[in-house]
Amino acid sequence: MAAAPVWSVDPRTGNPREQVAVEATAEEVDRAVRAAHAVRASLADRTVRAAFLRTAADLLTEAGEHVIEAADAETALGPARLTGELARTAAQLRAFAEVVDEGAYLDIHIDHEDATRTPPWPDLRRYKIPLGVVAVYAASNFPLAFSVPGGDTASALAAGCPVVVKAHPDHPATSELCGAVLRRAAARHGLPEDILTVVHGFEAGVELVKHPLVSAAGFTGSIRGGRALFNAAAARPVPIPFHGELGSLNPVVITEPAAAERGEQLGAGLGGSMTMGAGQFCTKPGFVLAPAGENGDRLLKSLTGAVSDTEAGVLLDHRMRDAFLAGVSERAALPDVEAPVTPGAGGEHTVAAGFLTVPAQLLATEGPHDALLEECFGPVTVVARYTSDDEITAVLSRLPGNLTATLQIATEETDDSAAALLDALTPLAGRVLVNGWPTGVAVAPAQHHGGPYPATTSTSTSVGATAIERWLRPVSYQTTPDALLPPELREDNPLGLPRRVNGHRS
């Protein structure tokens, strides 16, 4: 049987653009993984790894015009959005080069022998080593920053792990182009190109997570797809870590004083955040608790204006468009649900933004309205109107895990009530915002992009310096002669790495 072709498709028309590749067979996935496994030692030199990551950023930037053109043709995200995403992607690569240079990620601990302790301490030296080949599953909504050259790939390579990327079918041409750029960067530093390989096809993704030489996986996508791969990773004869980002409602609580103080501003801000990128950000505020009454009404009037002024948008593919239309239709048909701005079809290939409202009390207990507490991918949000703080906490207690949770309070509202709401939101998310909007994830050392299930399948972050920790494991050496130790753990610290000796930083 001939291998299935992989087509690049224009989401603005639904028409195929070009055949980019063919879907990888099980044998081809096996060859890619074995080739990556065979060259893992080439990434051992931290200096070379850091230089490679910087060159990858430079080459990606140099190829920016072609990369953006290809990505826009396949995703309809627009040159402005993709220009920013390209800059972010290059910045991620450079940021991980700095992490590698610094060396703190190795988490070196040295405890000298101490016979006076009870029980006695032997000489112990601990640091972290790379896991091995990492499988990366590219995201649909970020064809650069969460795909072939994105954060999962950059952090895994920084850790010293070769990567096999399963490209997303929504942007195969962009994936091939970016993969070629990274392989070219590797060659410039004498690294084997097989430290980074791109494969295509659904079955290739399944084979990849099952391969015995794959040591970990990173995924960004749907709950259904991510959970299936997570289960496969756990069911292997030798289970592996599966770091999946699956879905998020990203709840927002707007207090009565906040709505009274700046309801119009909040409505406009919410409208901008929920429609950004046609509502296809993983951090889109998809559920909002806003007060009933006059102050909440002013907020909704502003939101109505902001959403009504938003032009119809193209989603990443027609399958997502169909799912969006079915999802909003199902939700809008529920009893006591109103649509001040009706979300739905904007044209043959586009969708129109909108939002739904519902009394919060209908969500406080299990019932037919539970669909409103599930993510709907696209430009829509649900505004639940509450009449008391008890209704807020009752609804929050029913929410699943999220990437973000947001609290909007008045300028001087720092009392016990606000603190209690913040306490109620904190268990729900990995990033908690006060008086901001969750769309936009800064690539910063203190960033955490993750959260309780189903937002993610692990407690780690996929953005920021500590994302590298996903691809490492600790090893301790006990009473080992100095000459036999890895250079990172030798007594004279020949590499000048930061470490903690006998409990003190040195």
C-alpha positions as CSV (number, residue, x, y, z in Angstrom):
1,M,0.0,0.0,0.0
2,A,1.4,3.4,-1.0
3,A,2.1,5.8,1.9
4,A,-0.6,8.4,2.4
5,P,0.2,11.9,1.1
6,V,0.5,14.8,3.5
7,W,-1.1,18.0,2.1
8,S,-0.7,21.6,3.1
9,V,-4.3,23.0,3.1
10,D,-5.4,26.7,3.0
11,P,-7.9,27.1,5.9
12,R,-9.3,30.3,4.2
13,T,-10.7,28.1,1.4
14,G,-10.3,24.5,2.5
15,N,-8.4,23.8,-0.7
16,P,-5.1,21.8,-0.8
17,R,-2.0,23.9,-1.5
18,E,0.7,21.3,-2.1
19,Q,1.8,17.8,-1.1
20,V,4.5,18.3,1.5
21,A,5.4,14.8,2.5
22,V,4.0,11.3,3.0
23,E,2.9,9.8,6.3
24,A,5.7,7.9,8.1
25,T,5.4,4.2,8.3
26,A,6.2,2.3,11.5
27,E,9.5,1.3,10.0
28,E,10.3,4.9,9.2
29,V,9.5,6.0,12.7
30,D,11.7,3.2,14.0
31,R,14.6,4.4,11.9
32,A,14.1,8.0,13.0
33,V,14.1,7.1,16.7
34,R,17.1,4.7,16.4
35,A,19.0,7.4,14.5
36,A,18.3,9.9,17.2
37,H,19.2,7.5,19.9
38,A,22.5,6.7,18.2
39,V,23.6,10.4,18.2
40,R,22.6,11.4,21.7
41,A,26.2,11.5,22.9
42,S,26.9,14.3,20.4
43,L,24.8,16.6,22.6
44,A,27.0,16.0,25.7
45,D,29.1,19.2,25.3
46,R,27.2,22.1,26.9
47,T,29.1,24.8,25.0
48,V,28.3,23.2,21.7
49,R,24.6,22.8,22.6
50,A,24.3,26.5,23.7
51,A,26.0,27.7,20.5
52,F,23.7,25.4,18.4
53,L,20.6,26.8,20.0
54,R,21.7,30.4,19.3
55,T,22.5,29.6,15.7
56,A,19.1,27.9,15.4
57,A,17.5,31.2,16.6
58,D,19.6,33.2,14.1
59,L,18.8,31.0,11.1
60,L,15.1,30.9,12.0
61,T,15.1,34.7,12.1
62,E,16.9,34.9,8.8
63,A,14.4,32.6,7.2
64,G,11.6,34.6,8.8
65,E,10.0,35.9,5.6
66,H,9.6,32.4,4.2
67,V,8.5,30.9,7.5
68,I,5.8,33.5,8.1
69,E,4.6,33.2,4.6
70,A,4.3,29.4,4.9
71,A,2.7,29.6,8.3
72,D,0.1,32.2,7.3
73,A,-0.9,30.2,4.2
74,E,-1.5,27.1,6.4
75,T,-3.0,28.7,9.5
76,A,-4.6,32.0,8.5
77,L,-3.2,33.5,11.7
78,G,-1.9,36.6,9.9
79,P,1.6,38.1,9.4
80,A,1.4,40.3,12.4
81,R,0.6,37.5,14.8
82,L,3.1,35.2,13.2
83,T,5.9,37.8,13.2
84,G,5.5,38.1,17.0
85,E,5.4,34.3,17.4
86,L,8.6,33.9,15.4
87,A,10.3,36.5,17.6
88,R,9.1,34.6,20.7
89,T,10.3,31.3,19.3
90,A,13.8,32.6,18.5
91,A,13.9,34.2,22.0
92,Q,13.0,30.8,23.6
93,L,15.9,29.2,21.8
94,R,18.3,31.9,23.0
95,A,16.9,31.7,26.5
96,F,17.6,28.0,26.8
97,A,21.1,28.6,25.5
98,E,21.6,30.9,28.5
99,V,20.1,28.2,30.8
100,V,22.7,25.7,29.4
101,D,25.5,28.2,29.8
102,E,24.7,28.9,33.4
103,G,24.4,25.3,34.4
104,A,22.1,25.7,37.4
105,Y,19.6,23.4,35.8
106,L,22.0,20.5,36.6
107,D,21.0,21.0,40.3
108,I,24.4,19.9,41.6
109,H,24.5,18.9,45.3
110,I,27.7,17.7,47.0
111,D,27.7,16.3,50.5
112,H,31.1,15.4,51.9
113,E,31.6,12.4,54.1
114,D,30.7,13.1,57.7
115,A,31.0,10.3,60.2
116,T,29.7,12.4,63.1
117,R,26.2,12.4,61.7
118,T,23.6,9.9,62.8
119,P,23.4,7.9,60.6
120,P,26.8,8.8,59.1
121,W,27.0,10.4,55.7
122,P,29.1,8.9,52.9
123,D,30.4,11.2,50.2
124,L,27.4,11.8,47.9
125,R,27.3,13.9,44.7
126,R,24.1,14.4,42.7
127,Y,23.3,16.1,39.4
128,K,20.9,15.6,36.5
129,I,21.4,13.8,33.2
130,P,19.3,13.8,30.0
131,L,16.6,11.1,29.7
132,G,17.3,10.3,26.0
133,V,15.2,10.6,22.9
134,V,12.1,12.9,23.4
135,A,9.0,12.7,21.3
136,V,7.4,16.1,20.7
137,Y,3.8,16.4,19.4
138,A,3.3,19.8,17.7
139,A,0.4,22.1,18.5
140,S,-2.1,23.3,15.9
141,N,-2.6,26.9,17.2
142,F,1.1,27.8,17.5
143,P,2.9,26.7,14.3
144,L,6.2,28.0,15.6
145,A,6.3,28.5,19.4
146,F,4.7,25.2,20.3
147,S,5.7,23.2,17.2
148,V,8.9,22.0,15.5
149,P,11.2,24.8,16.8
150,G,9.1,25.5,19.9
151,G,9.5,25.3,23.6
152,D,9.3,21.5,23.9
153,T,12.0,21.0,21.3
154,A,14.2,23.8,22.5
155,S,14.1,22.7,26.1
156,A,14.7,19.0,25.2
157,L,17.7,19.9,23.0
158,A,19.0,22.1,25.8
159,A,18.8,19.2,28.2
160,G,20.9,17.2,25.8
161,C,18.0,15.0,24.4
162,P,17.6,14.4,20.7
163,V,14.1,15.1,19.4
164,V,11.7,13.4,17.0
165,V,8.8,15.8,16.3
166,K,5.4,14.5,15.1
167,A,4.3,17.5,13.0
168,H,0.8,18.8,13.2
169,P,-1.3,18.2,10.1
170,D,-2.5,21.8,10.0
171,H,0.9,23.2,9.1
172,P,3.1,20.4,7.5
173,A,5.0,22.8,5.2
174,T,5.9,25.1,8.0
175,S,7.0,22.1,10.0
176,E,9.3,20.8,7.2
177,L,10.8,24.3,6.7
178,C,11.5,24.8,10.4
179,G,12.9,21.3,10.8
180,A,15.3,22.0,7.9
181,V,16.4,25.2,9.6
182,L,17.2,23.4,12.9
183,R,19.1,20.6,11.1
184,R,21.1,23.1,9.2
185,A,22.0,24.8,12.5
186,A,23.1,21.5,13.9
187,A,25.4,20.9,11.0
188,R,27.1,24.2,11.4
189,H,28.3,23.1,14.8
190,G,29.4,19.6,13.7
191,L,26.3,18.0,15.3
192,P,24.5,15.2,13.4
193,E,21.3,16.3,11.8
194,D,19.5,13.4,13.3
195,I,19.4,15.2,16.7
196,L,16.1,16.6,15.2
197,T,13.8,14.7,12.9
198,V,10.2,15.5,11.7
199,V,7.7,12.8,11.0
200,H,4.1,13.1,9.8
201,G,0.9,11.1,10.3
202,F,-1.5,9.9,13.0
203,E,-0.1,6.4,13.1
204,A,3.4,7.8,13.3
205,G,2.4,9.6,16.4
206,V,1.1,6.4,17.9
207,E,4.2,4.5,17.0
208,L,6.4,7.2,18.4
209,V,5.0,7.1,21.9
210,K,5.2,3.3,21.9
211,H,8.8,3.1,20.7
212,P,11.1,1.5,23.4
213,L,13.9,4.0,22.7
214,V,11.7,7.1,23.3
215,S,12.3,8.2,26.9
216,A,9.7,11.0,27.3
217,A,7.1,12.9,25.4
218,G,5.7,16.4,25.2
219,F,2.3,17.2,23.8
220,T,0.0,20.2,23.2
221,G,-3.5,19.5,21.9
222,S,-6.9,18.2,22.7
223,I,-8.0,16.3,25.8
224,R,-9.1,13.3,23.7
225,G,-5.9,13.0,21.7
226,G,-3.6,13.8,24.6
227,R,-5.3,11.4,27.0
228,A,-5.0,8.6,24.4
229,L,-1.3,9.2,24.1
230,F,-0.9,9.6,27.9
231,N,-2.5,6.2,28.4
232,A,-0.3,4.6,25.8
233,A,2.8,6.1,27.5
234,A,1.7,4.7,30.8
235,A,0.8,1.3,29.3
236,R,4.2,0.6,27.8
237,P,6.3,-2.2,29.3
238,V,8.5,0.6,30.5
239,P,6.3,3.6,31.1
240,I,7.7,7.1,30.2
241,P,6.9,10.6,31.4
242,F,4.2,12.2,29.3
243,H,4.0,16.0,29.6
244,G,0.8,16.9,28.0
245,E,-1.1,20.2,27.8
246,L,-4.7,19.1,27.0
247,G,-7.3,21.8,27.6
248,S,-8.3,24.7,29.8
249,L,-11.3,26.8,30.6
250,N,-9.3,29.6,32.2
251,P,-11.9,31.0,34.6
252,V,-12.2,34.7,35.5
253,V,-13.9,36.1,38.6
254,I,-14.9,39.8,38.4
255,T,-15.9,41.2,41.8
256,E,-18.8,43.6,42.3
257,P,-16.5,46.5,43.3
258,A,-14.4,45.9,40.2
259,A,-17.4,46.0,37.9
260,A,-18.6,49.1,39.6
261,E,-15.2,50.8,39.3
262,R,-14.4,49.9,35.7
263,G,-17.1,47.8,34.1
264,E,-16.7,49.3,30.7
265,Q,-13.0,48.7,30.7
266,L,-13.4,45.1,31.9
267,G,-15.9,44.4,29.2
268,A,-13.6,45.7,26.5
269,G,-10.6,43.9,27.9
270,L,-12.5,40.6,28.1
271,G,-13.7,41.0,24.5
272,G,-10.2,41.5,23.3
273,S,-8.8,38.6,25.2
274,M,-11.4,36.0,24.3
275,T,-11.4,36.9,20.6
276,M,-7.6,37.1,20.2
277,G,-6.4,34.8,17.5
278,A,-10.0,33.9,16.8
279,G,-10.3,32.5,20.3
280,Q,-7.7,29.8,19.6
281,F,-5.3,30.6,22.4
282,C,-4.9,27.9,25.1
283,T,-5.2,30.7,27.7
284,K,-8.4,32.2,26.3
285,P,-10.8,33.2,29.1
286,G,-13.6,30.8,28.4
287,F,-15.6,31.2,31.6
288,V,-16.4,34.3,33.5
289,L,-18.2,34.9,36.8
290,A,-19.6,38.4,36.7
291,P,-22.1,40.1,39.0
292,A,-25.8,40.3,38.3
293,G,-27.4,43.7,38.5
294,E,-26.5,47.2,37.2
295,N,-22.8,47.0,37.4
296,G,-22.7,43.7,35.7
297,D,-25.1,45.0,33.0
298,R,-22.7,47.8,32.2
299,L,-19.8,45.3,31.8
300,L,-21.9,43.1,29.5
301,K,-22.9,46.1,27.4
302,S,-19.2,46.9,26.9
303,L,-18.5,43.3,26.1
304,T,-21.3,43.2,23.6
305,G,-19.8,46.2,21.8
306,A,-16.3,44.8,21.7
307,V,-17.4,41.4,20.5
308,S,-19.8,42.8,17.9
309,D,-17.0,44.9,16.4
310,T,-14.8,41.8,16.0
311,E,-14.6,40.6,12.4
312,A,-15.4,37.1,11.5
313,G,-12.2,34.9,11.6
314,V,-10.8,31.8,10.0
315,L,-10.1,28.9,12.4
316,L,-7.1,26.6,11.9
317,D,-9.0,24.0,9.9
318,H,-12.5,23.2,8.9
319,R,-12.7,20.3,11.4
320,M,-12.2,22.8,14.2
321,R,-14.8,25.1,12.6
322,D,-17.4,22.3,12.5
323,A,-16.6,21.5,16.2
324,F,-17.0,25.1,17.2
325,L,-20.3,25.5,15.4
326,A,-21.7,22.3,17.0
327,G,-20.4,23.3,20.4
328,V,-21.8,26.8,20.5
329,S,-25.2,25.5,19.1
330,E,-25.4,22.9,21.8
331,R,-24.6,25.4,24.6
332,A,-26.9,28.1,23.3
333,A,-29.9,25.7,23.2
334,L,-29.7,25.0,27.0
335,P,-32.5,26.4,29.1
336,D,-32.0,29.9,30.5
337,V,-28.9,30.5,28.4
338,E,-28.9,33.7,26.4
339,A,-26.7,35.0,23.6
340,P,-26.3,38.8,23.7
341,V,-24.0,38.2,20.7
342,T,-24.6,34.9,18.9
343,P,-21.5,32.9,18.1
344,G,-21.6,30.8,15.0
345,A,-20.9,30.8,11.3
346,G,-19.5,34.1,9.9
347,G,-19.4,32.8,6.3
348,E,-18.6,29.7,4.4
349,H,-15.1,29.4,5.9
350,T,-15.3,31.8,8.9
351,V,-16.8,32.0,12.3
352,A,-18.4,34.9,14.2
353,A,-17.4,35.7,17.8
354,G,-20.0,35.7,20.5
355,F,-20.8,35.0,24.1
356,L,-23.4,33.3,26.2
357,T,-24.9,34.2,29.6
358,V,-26.4,32.0,32.3
359,P,-27.4,32.4,35.9
360,A,-24.5,31.2,38.0
361,Q,-26.9,29.2,40.3
362,L,-27.6,26.8,37.5
363,L,-23.9,25.8,37.5
364,A,-23.5,25.4,41.2
365,T,-24.6,21.7,41.1
366,E,-24.4,18.9,38.6
367,G,-27.0,19.2,35.8
368,P,-27.7,19.8,32.1
369,H,-25.7,23.0,32.0
370,D,-22.4,21.2,32.7
371,A,-21.4,21.6,29.1
372,L,-20.8,25.3,29.9
373,L,-18.0,24.3,32.2
374,E,-16.1,22.6,29.3
375,E,-13.7,24.3,26.9
376,C,-15.1,25.4,23.5
377,F,-12.2,26.1,21.2
378,G,-12.9,29.3,19.3
379,P,-14.1,32.9,19.8
380,V,-16.7,32.3,22.5
381,T,-16.9,32.7,26.3
382,V,-19.6,32.0,28.9
383,V,-20.6,34.7,31.4
384,A,-22.2,33.3,34.6
385,R,-24.1,36.0,36.5
386,Y,-23.8,35.5,40.3
387,T,-25.8,37.1,43.1
388,S,-23.5,36.2,46.1
389,D,-20.0,35.2,47.0
390,D,-21.5,31.8,47.9
391,E,-22.5,31.2,44.3
392,I,-19.0,32.1,43.2
393,T,-17.4,29.5,45.5
394,A,-20.0,26.9,44.7
395,V,-19.3,27.2,40.9
396,L,-15.5,27.4,41.4
397,S,-15.6,24.1,43.4
398,R,-17.0,22.4,40.3
399,L,-14.3,23.5,37.8
400,P,-11.7,21.2,36.4
401,G,-7.9,22.1,36.4
402,N,-6.8,25.0,34.3
403,L,-3.7,26.7,32.9
404,T,-4.8,30.1,34.3
405,A,-7.3,31.6,36.7
406,T,-8.0,35.4,36.9
407,L,-9.3,37.6,39.6
408,Q,-10.5,41.2,38.7
409,I,-10.8,43.4,41.8
410,A,-11.2,47.1,42.4
411,T,-8.1,49.2,43.0
412,E,-8.3,49.3,46.8
413,E,-10.0,45.9,47.1
414,T,-7.4,44.0,49.1
415,D,-9.6,42.8,52.0
416,D,-10.4,39.3,53.3
417,S,-13.1,38.8,50.7
418,A,-10.6,39.3,47.8
419,A,-8.0,37.1,49.6
420,A,-10.6,34.4,50.0
421,L,-11.4,34.5,46.3
422,L,-7.7,34.3,45.4
423,D,-7.4,31.3,47.7
424,A,-10.3,29.6,46.0
425,L,-8.8,30.2,42.5
426,T,-5.2,29.1,43.4
427,P,-5.9,25.3,43.5
428,L,-7.5,25.5,40.0
429,A,-4.6,26.7,38.0
430,G,-0.8,26.9,37.4
431,R,-0.8,30.7,36.8
432,V,-3.1,33.0,38.8
433,L,-3.6,36.6,37.6
434,V,-4.9,39.6,39.4
435,N,-6.2,42.5,37.3
436,G,-4.9,41.2,34.0
437,W,-6.0,38.9,31.1
438,P,-4.5,35.4,30.6
439,T,-3.8,35.5,26.9
440,G,-0.1,36.0,26.4
441,V,2.5,33.9,28.2
442,A,5.8,35.6,29.0
443,V,8.9,33.5,28.4
444,A,10.4,34.3,31.8
445,P,12.3,32.2,34.4
446,A,9.4,32.6,36.9
447,Q,6.7,31.5,34.4
448,H,4.6,28.5,34.9
449,H,2.5,27.3,32.0
450,G,0.7,24.2,33.3
451,G,-1.9,23.3,35.8
452,P,-4.0,20.5,37.4
453,Y,-5.5,17.9,35.1
454,P,-6.9,18.2,32.4
455,A,-4.9,21.4,31.8
456,T,-1.8,19.2,31.9
457,T,-0.8,15.6,32.8
458,S,2.2,16.6,35.0
459,T,3.1,19.3,37.4
460,S,5.8,20.8,35.2
461,T,5.8,23.9,32.9
462,S,6.2,24.0,29.2
463,V,7.2,27.7,29.1
464,G,10.2,29.3,31.0
465,A,13.6,28.1,32.1
466,T,12.4,25.3,34.3
467,A,10.8,23.5,31.3
468,I,14.2,21.9,30.8
469,E,13.6,19.8,34.0
470,R,11.0,17.6,32.2
471,W,13.8,15.9,30.2
472,L,16.3,15.2,33.0
473,R,16.6,12.7,35.8
474,P,18.8,12.9,38.9
475,V,21.8,10.6,39.6
476,S,23.8,10.3,42.8
477,Y,27.4,9.0,43.0
478,Q,28.5,7.6,46.4
479,T,32.1,7.3,47.6
480,T,33.3,7.6,44.0
481,P,37.0,8.4,43.3
482,D,37.3,12.0,42.0
483,A,39.0,10.8,38.8
484,L,36.0,8.6,37.9
485,L,33.4,11.3,38.6
486,P,31.8,13.3,35.8
487,P,33.5,16.7,35.4
488,E,30.4,18.4,36.8
489,L,30.8,16.7,40.2
490,R,34.6,16.8,40.7
491,E,35.9,18.4,43.8
492,D,37.8,21.3,42.1
493,N,34.7,22.2,40.0
494,P,36.7,22.4,36.7
495,L,33.6,23.7,34.8
496,G,32.8,26.5,37.3
497,L,29.2,25.4,37.8
498,P,26.9,26.6,40.5
499,R,26.3,24.0,43.1
500,R,25.4,23.4,46.7
501,V,28.1,21.9,48.9
502,N,27.3,20.6,52.4
503,G,24.0,22.5,52.2
504,H,25.6,25.8,51.1
505,R,25.7,27.5,47.7
506,S,29.1,27.8,46.2
